[in-house]
Amino acid sequence: MQAVRVHDGGELRYETVPDPVPGPGEVLVELHRAGLNRRDLLVTTGVYPFPLPLIPGSDGAGVRRDTGEEVVILPGLRWGDREDAFAPEFEVLGGPTDGTYAELIAIAEENLYPRPAGWSWEESAAFPLAALTAYRSLFPRGGLLPGETVLVLGAGSGVSTLAVQLATQAGARVLVTSSSDEKITRSLELGAEAGVNYATTEDWPAAVRELGPVDLVLDSVGATWQQSLDCVRPGGRVVVFGATRGTEVELRVRPLYFGQLSLLGTMMGSPRDFDGLLRMVADAVWRPVVDSVHPLADAAAALRRLEGDHFGKLLLACD
């Protein structure tokens, strides 16, 4: 089969590799589309130092070779029995286990779900990791209720766009931040009520507070924990699921406990979370926003776009 593998020094090679052989409990899936995620950048740059060579990629949609069923892949492997956190043996597909930047993948049958009815291959491959992250952040971890206000930082990313859509579907009021007025405008088209441009607003948390009490903030930035806490009402919650702009922060401790605030971490989601997400998907009128689709051989160029300016999900055509 053809696949893209990461080699020493972060070099990406589109090359011929042996077809995967399914192990016990696994099946072979012929991939049509693979989704890109920021995790793939961390794999290719060595931030996640997995053994190489490695096929990256966590999201995929395709056809089971044994049954002909059209499926999507749950990217989390061996979550475990607890809902509050994953088991020690948990991993995300695409490192160290070979992922979806390939024509074929051998994957545990329990990680395969029917792809959403009426969705394109691009839409089907775009949602699993990002939408699952957004779903768990909003609901199991964030406790978002209808009528509450949620602030989503960094409008335009795959997780952010899906978070706006899921929160809107759940009857929440959605605010966003971005350094781009265009991305704020596009987020309004997805269901957000208002947005704040943090690049042109001197005190953007104050501008957010002027838009009304915020119950929940989704923070994928990492370096903005204090600003996120500054945005929420007393008793509010901040859920963190990324560190795109930094891995260290300083916090003011007294406002945290004076305000009865909750700072929560999350990553991916359990199979039970995925079941809940799929129930929402079945009733959804929205579709994942697709930024662009690239040939599998052009994965390196697609990752460069992912690292730069884009809106929504990027996909690879594997067939």
ZAMARGU-4260 file (C-alpha; in steps of 0.2 Angstrom, whole numbers, plus 5000, padded with zeros to 4 digits):
<rodrens>
0) 5000/5000/5000 | 5005/5018/4999 | 5007/5028/5015 | 5015/5043/5022 | 5028/5040/5036
5) 5038/5051/5048 | 5057/5047/5047 | 5071/5054/5057 | 5072/5073/5058 | 5054/5074/5055
10) 5055/5070/5036 | 5039/5065/5029 | 5040/5052/5015 | 5026/5046/5003 | 5031/5028/5000
15) 5026/5010/4997 | 5025/5000/5013 | 5019/4982/5017 | 5000/4980/5019 | 4995/4979/5038
20) 4990/4962/5044 | 4975/4962/5056 | 4979/4955/5073 | 4966/4946/5085 | 4951/4957/5086
25) 4956/4968/5072 | 4949/4971/5054 | 4956/4979/5039 | 4949/4996/5033 | 4952/5003/5016
30) 4953/5022/5020 | 4945/5035/5009 | 4949/5050/5019 | 4960/5055/5034 | 4959/5070/5045
35) 4973/5081/5050 | 4975/5087/5068 | 4987/5097/5078 | 4993/5082/5086 | 5001/5076/5070
40) 5012/5092/5070 | 5018/5086/5087 | 5022/5069/5081 | 5031/5075/5065 | 5041/5088/5075
45) 5047/5076/5088 | 5037/5084/5103 | 5030/5067/5105 | 5045/5056/5103 | 5038/5040/5096
50) 5049/5027/5088 | 5051/5030/5069 | 5047/5027/5055 | 5028/5030/5060 | 5012/5033/5050
55) 5004/5048/5058 | 4985/5052/5058 | 4971/5049/5070 | 4955/5052/5060 | 4949/5041/5046
60) 4934/5035/5037 | 4933/5021/5025 | 4926/5003/5021 | 4928/4987/5031 | 4936/4975/5019
65) 4928/4960/5028 | 4910/4966/5027 | 4909/4981/5015 | 4902/4992/5029 | 4906/5011/5028
70) 4914/5016/5045 | 4923/5030/5055 | 4937/5027/5067 | 4936/5031/5085 | 4954/5037/5087
75) 4956/5033/5106 | 4963/5016/5109 | 4960/5006/5125 | 4952/5020/5135 | 4947/5009/5150
80) 4932/5007/5161 | 4933/5024/5170 | 4924/5039/5164 | 4934/5053/5173 | 4951/5048/5165
85) 4958/5035/5153 | 4968/5020/5158 | 4987/5019/5159 | 4987/5009/5143 | 4977/5022/5133
90) 4985/5030/5117 | 4979/5040/5103 | 4980/5032/5085 | 4994/5039/5075 | 5008/5037/5088
95) 5015/5025/5093 | 5003/5014/5084 | 5002/5017/5065 | 4988/5029/5060 | 4978/5035/5045
100) 4989/5043/5033 | 4988/5027/5022 | 4977/5018/5010 | 4974/5004/5023 | 4974/5002/5042
105) 4972/4987/5054 | 4961/4993/5068 | 4952/4985/5083 | 4934/4981/5078 | 4928/4990/5094
110) 4935/5006/5087 | 4924/5006/5071 | 4907/5015/5070 | 4895/5017/5056 | 4898/5033/5047
115) 4885/5047/5049 | 4870/5045/5036 | 4871/5057/5022 | 4888/5064/5027 | 4902/5065/5013
120) 4918/5055/5016 | 4926/5072/5020 | 4914/5076/5033 | 4915/5059/5040 | 4933/5059/5042
125) 4933/5077/5049 | 4924/5075/5065 | 4930/5060/5076 | 4945/5067/5086 | 4940/5086/5085
130) 4921/5083/5089 | 4925/5071/5103 | 4937/5083/5111 | 4924/5097/5109 | 4910/5086/5115
135) 4919/5080/5131 | 4925/5098/5135 | 4907/5105/5133 | 4897/5092/5142 | 4905/5078/5152
140) 4919/5089/5159 | 4911/5107/5156 | 4894/5103/5161 | 4886/5115/5149 | 4867/5117/5150
145) 4854/5124/5138 | 4854/5143/5141 | 4871/5145/5148 | 4885/5155/5139 | 4901/5147/5133
150) 4916/5156/5126 | 4927/5146/5114 | 4945/5153/5112 | 4953/5153/5095 | 4939/5153/5082
155) 4943/5143/5066 | 4952/5127/5072 | 4944/5111/5069 | 4939/5108/5088 | 4933/5126/5089
160) 4922/5126/5074 | 4914/5110/5080 | 4912/5116/5098 | 4903/5131/5091 | 4891/5120/5082
165) 4888/5107/5096 | 4885/5121/5109 | 4873/5129/5098 | 4864/5113/5094 | 4863/5110/5113
170) 4854/5127/5116 | 4869/5137/5123 | 4874/5155/5119 | 4891/5155/5111 | 4905/5168/5111
175) 4922/5166/5102 | 4939/5175/5101 | 4950/5176/5087 | 4964/5188/5080 | 4954/5188/5064
180) 4938/5197/5061 | 4935/5186/5046 | 4935/5170/5057 | 4924/5179/5070 | 4911/5182/5056
185) 4912/5164/5050 | 4909/5158/5067 | 4894/5169/5068 | 4888/5160/5053 | 4890/5143/5062
190) 4879/5149/5077 | 4890/5160/5088 | 4882/5176/5094 | 4897/5187/5096 | 4916/5188/5096
195) 4930/5198/5102 | 4946/5201/5092 | 4960/5199/5105 | 4973/5206/5094 | 4965/5223/5092
200) 4957/5223/5110 | 4968/5229/5124 | 4959/5220/5138 | 4949/5206/5129 | 4943/5197/5145
205) 4935/5214/5149 | 4927/5215/5132 | 4920/5197/5134 | 4913/5201/5151 | 4903/5216/5143
210) 4895/5203/5132 | 4887/5195/5148 | 4890/5182/5161 | 4901/5168/5154 | 4898/5151/5162
215) 4911/5141/5153 | 4927/5144/5143 | 4935/5131/5132 | 4954/5135/5131 | 4965/5126/5119
220) 4978/5140/5120 | 4987/5135/5136 | 4995/5152/5139 | 4978/5160/5142 | 4972/5151/5158
225) 4972/5167/5168 | 4963/5177/5155 | 4950/5163/5153 | 4947/5163/5172 | 4945/5182/5171
230) 4931/5179/5159 | 4920/5168/5169 | 4906/5173/5182 | 4909/5167/5200 | 4906/5149/5200
235) 4911/5147/5182 | 4921/5134/5174 | 4937/5133/5162 | 4940/5118/5153 | 4958/5116/5145
240) 4962/5104/5131 | 4977/5111/5122 | 4993/5121/5123 | 4995/5129/5106 | 5003/5145/5112
245) 5013/5139/5128 | 5014/5125/5141 | 5018/5136/5156 | 5006/5149/5165 | 5006/5159/5180
250) 4989/5160/5190 | 4983/5172/5203 | 4977/5160/5217 | 4966/5171/5227 | 4953/5175/5213
255) 4952/5157/5209 | 4946/5152/5226 | 4937/5168/5230 | 4927/5166/5214 | 4923/5147/5217
260) 4930/5144/5200 | 4934/5127/5192 | 4949/5124/5181 | 4947/5107/5172 | 4958/5097/5160
265) 4952/5085/5147 | 4959/5076/5132 | 4949/5066/5119 | 4935/5056/5126 | 4929/5039/5130
270) 4918/5027/5120 | 4903/5032/5130 | 4907/5050/5125 | 4908/5045/5107 | 4891/5037/5109
275) 4884/5053/5115 | 4892/5063/5102 | 4885/5051/5088 | 4868/5054/5096 | 4870/5072/5093
280) 4877/5070/5076 | 4861/5060/5071 | 4850/5075/5075 | 4862/5088/5068 | 4858/5100/5054
285) 4876/5106/5054 | 4891/5098/5045 | 4909/5099/5050 | 4918/5113/5041 | 4930/5107/5028
290) 4945/5119/5025 | 4953/5109/5011 | 4956/5091/5004 | 4974/5086/4999 | 4981/5071/4990
295) 4989/5059/5002 | 5006/5062/4993 | 5004/5080/4998 | 5003/5077/5017 | 5018/5088/5021
300) 5010/5103/5012 | 4993/5100/5021 | 5002/5100/5038 | 5010/5117/5033 | 4993/5124/5030
305) 4987/5116/5046 | 5001/5125/5055 | 4996/5142/5047 | 4980/5151/5043 | 4965/5140/5040
310) 4946/5138/5045 | 4939/5121/5049 | 4947/5104/5045 | 4960/5098/5033 | 4958/5081/5025
315) 4969/5069/5015 | 4962/5059/5000 | 4968/5041/5003 | 4960/5032/4989
</rodrens>
